[in-house]
């Protein structure tokens, strides 16, 4: 569980760096979409971003920021798989993981997805950009990270509850410790 939390923190740090470069990301998407002659339809999947990076990106800065987005998505996908193996979970944790899996699926259409308060990622876009082009692509990461944080919180709470119950069970069902006879030097035993 601690390893999952550490990995999530590392990904969150990468996301913070990515978030600081959101304007660069949007401009990179604009340039690659123009190069691909695909300016009409919205950016709607991770595969689409990957395709722009691989086939229509000729600028190293654009390539770096698009790679960063795809890399964060891949790391989140791997973390999702690890979370499944660490804690089988209950209906709440399974639902959170399923939500993450669906959102991180390569071909999932997230064009209608919008991050809400407290995330201001959509607020930094113009109305046209937010409504029609990039609202989903900038919203997918904060929503997935929120779901993963919620999974960790719920799982930790569940583990603490189980440990607390286990300690109560042990306290109620353990035999009292055996009392040791006091130490006596050899050869001076009365019996």
N, C-alpha and C positions, 0 to 999 in steps of 0.2 A: 504494500500500500504506500509506503514511504517513497518507493521508487516512482510510482505513478505520480505522486504529488510533486516530486522533484522535476520529472519530465514535463508536467503541466506548467510549472513555473518557468522552465526554460523556454517553452513555446510561448508563454505569455510575454516574456521579455522580447522574443523575436517579433511578436505581434505589436508590441509597443513601438519598436523601431519601425516596423512596417507602417503603422498608423501615422507616425510622424511624416512619412513620405507618401501620404495618400494622394496629394496633388500630383506627384511624380507618377504614381500608379495610374491615375486617371488620364494624364497626358500620354503615357505610354500606350494605354488602351486606345486612345483616340488615334494616335499615329499608326499603330498597327492595324486598326480597323480601316483607316483610310487606305493604307497600303493593300489591304485585302479586298478593297471595294465592298465593304460590309458595314457601311455606316448607318443603315436603316434599322436592322434588328438589334435588340438589346443584347448585352453580354449575359448569357444565361447559364453557362456551365463551366466547370473547371477544365473540361476538354477543350472548350472554345478558347479559353485563355492560353492553354498549353499550345494549341494550334497557332494562335497569333504569335506566340513566342518563337516557336520552331520554324514557321514558314514565312512570316511577314515582319520580323523584327530585325532591323539592321543597325540599331543604335545600342551600344553597350549598356548605357544607363537603363534604357527600356528593358533590355534583356535581363538585367540584374533584378529589377523590381518585379517583373513578371515571374522570374524564376523564384524569387522570394515568396510570392503568393502561392505558387504551386508547391513549393517546398513546405510551407506551413500547413497547407492542406494535407499533404502526404504524411507529415509528422502527426497531425491530429488523427488521421485515419489509423496509423500504427498504434497510437496511444489508445484509441477506441478499442482496438483488438486486444491490447494488453489489459485494459480495464475489464474486459469480458472474462479473461482468464484469472485475474486477481480475485474478483469478487463476483460470484454467480448472481447474487442479488435477489431482489424481490421485484414486484411489478413496477415500482417507481423507478428503480435504477435501470431495469430493462427497457422501460419506455424512454428514459433519457438517452441511453446508448443507441436505441433504435432511431431516435430523432437525429442524433449525430451521424449515424451511418447513412441515413437517407440524405441529409444535407451535404455530406462529403462524398457521396456517390459521384463518379466522374460525369455521368450523363444527366444528373438531376438538374431540372430547370428551376433555378432560383431567381428568375427575373421578377417575380411578384413578391419576393421576400424583402422585408424592411426591418431593420433594427430599430427598436424603440428606446425611449428613455431608460437608462442613463447614457446610452451610446449616442454620441453626436455625429457619427460617421456620415449619416445621410444628410444631416443639417449643413455639412460643409460643401455639399454639391449644390449647383444651381437647380432651379425647379425642373427645368428640361432634363438635366442629367439624372436627377433623382427619380423622376417619374418614368422616364423612358429608356435610359441606357444603363446606368451603373448602380442603381439603388440596391439591386440584389447581390451583385458581386462584392460590394463593400459591406454588406450586412451579414454575409454568411459566416465569416470568421468570428465576429463578436457573439453571435447567437450560439455557435457551436461551443465557444469557450465558456459562455455562461452555463450551458447545459452540462459541460464537463465539471465545472466548479460545483454545480448543484449535485452532481453524481458523487463527487468526493465528499462533500458535506454530509449527504445522506448516508453514504457508506460508512464514514467515520462514526456518525451518530449510532448507526446500527451496530457497528463493532463494539463501541463503548457500552452499549446496552447489553450486548451478549456477554462481554467480559464481566460487567457488573453482576449480571445474573449468575455467571459461572463462579465468581468469587463468593457470592452468597450461598450457592449450592455447596461449594467446598467447605465453607465455614460451618454449615449446618450438618454435613455428612462426614467430616473427618473425625477420626479418633483423636483423643487428646494425645499429645506426645508422651512417649514412655519416659518415665523418670529413671535417670541413671543412678546407679549406686555411687556413693562418694568414693573417690579414689583413696586407696590405702596402699601403703608400701607392701611389696611382696613379703610373704612369710609372717605377717602379723594379723592374720585373719582369725577371729574368734571361732569360726566354724570349720 
